């Protein structure tokens, strides 16, 4: 499995405590490309999720965070902690330019690569 230049495995593992980790093919390369283009640190609040933890978090059964996602064959989503207007706007703009789907919540920005795996790209709010 390819290692990230910017993100550690531990910050991308499921928060269930069992070190669940399974990224979709090509996801880490796209994430590193985004981070490099953005040029600033990105603090993940959620990435990989096992089905049990996903349910606990209130995630959908088709969540792109799931390590068992049947469409992408692994996690192809990450939530990044929001910082301030300029940071958030720049990250969202670059992500959209690079082909990411984007969801905006009060405390985080959801980013996923669903479009790479045949699902339509979207922009949404929580």
C-alpha positions in Angstrom: 0.0 0.0 0.0 1.3 3.5 -0.9 2.2 5.7 2.0 1.2 9.3 2.2 3.7 12.1 2.0 1.6 14.2 4.4 -0.7 12.0 6.5 0.2 9.3 8.9 -1.6 5.9 9.0 -2.7 6.5 12.6 -4.5 9.8 11.8 -6.4 8.0 9.0 -7.3 4.8 10.8 -10.8 4.2 12.2 -11.4 5.8 15.6 -12.8 2.5 16.9 -9.5 1.6 18.4 -8.9 -1.5 16.3 -6.6 0.2 13.7 -9.1 -0.4 10.8 -7.5 0.9 7.7 -8.4 0.2 4.0 -8.1 3.0 1.4 -9.6 2.8 -2.0 -7.1 2.3 -4.9 -5.7 5.7 -5.9 -7.2 7.6 -2.9 -3.9 8.4 -1.1 -2.3 9.7 -4.3 -5.2 12.1 -4.9 -5.2 13.2 -1.2 -1.4 13.9 -1.4 -2.0 15.8 -4.7 -4.7 17.9 -3.0 -2.5 18.6 0.1 0.4 19.6 -2.1 -1.7 22.0 -4.3 -3.3 23.5 -1.1 0.1 24.1 0.5 -1.2 24.1 4.2 -1.6 21.5 6.9 -4.9 19.6 6.8 -6.0 18.1 10.1 -8.2 15.0 9.6 -11.1 14.5 11.9 -12.3 11.3 10.2 -11.2 9.0 7.4 -11.5 5.2 7.6 -14.5 3.8 9.4 -15.4 0.2 10.1 -19.1 -0.5 9.8 -19.6 -0.5 13.6 -18.0 2.9 14.1 -19.7 4.4 11.1 -23.1 3.4 12.6 -22.1 4.9 15.9 -21.2 8.2 14.1 -24.5 8.2 12.3 -23.0 7.6 8.9 -24.9 6.2 6.0 -24.6 2.5 5.2 -23.2 3.6 1.8 -20.7 6.1 3.3 -17.5 6.7 1.4 -15.7 6.6 4.8 -16.4 2.9 5.1 -13.4 0.5 4.7 -15.9 -1.9 3.2 -17.4 0.5 0.7 -18.5 -1.6 -2.3 -18.3 1.1 -4.9 -14.8 2.3 -4.2 -13.4 -0.9 -2.6 -12.3 1.0 0.5 -12.3 4.4 2.1 -12.3 7.3 -0.4 -13.4 10.1 2.0 -11.8 12.3 4.6 -13.1 15.0 6.9 -10.8 18.0 7.5 -11.1 20.3 10.5 -12.3 23.8 9.5 -10.0 26.7 10.4 -11.2 30.1 9.1 -13.0 31.6 6.1 -9.9 32.0 3.9 -8.5 28.6 4.7 -11.9 26.9 4.2 -12.6 28.7 0.9 -9.2 28.0 -0.5 -9.4 24.3 0.4 -12.8 23.9 -1.1 -11.9 25.8 -4.3 -8.8 23.7 -4.9 -10.6 20.4 -4.0 -13.4 21.2 -6.5 -10.8 22.1 -9.2 -9.1 18.7 -8.6 -12.3 16.6 -8.9 -13.3 16.1 -5.3 -16.9 16.0 -4.0 -17.3 18.4 -1.1 -19.6 18.5 2.0 -19.6 21.4 4.4 -20.4 21.0 8.1 -20.1 23.3 11.0 -16.7 22.0 12.2 -15.3 20.1 9.2 -15.1 19.9 5.4 -15.9 16.5 4.0 -13.9 15.5 0.9 -14.3 12.4 -1.2 -13.4 10.9 -4.5 -16.7 9.2 -5.4 -16.4 10.4 -8.9 -13.3 8.3 -9.5 -15.4 5.2 -8.8 -18.4 5.8 -11.0 -20.7 7.8 -8.6 -21.6 11.4 -9.5 -19.6 14.2 -7.9 -21.6 16.3 -5.5 -21.5 19.5 -3.3 -23.6 19.3 -0.1 -24.1 20.7 3.4 -24.8 18.8 6.6 
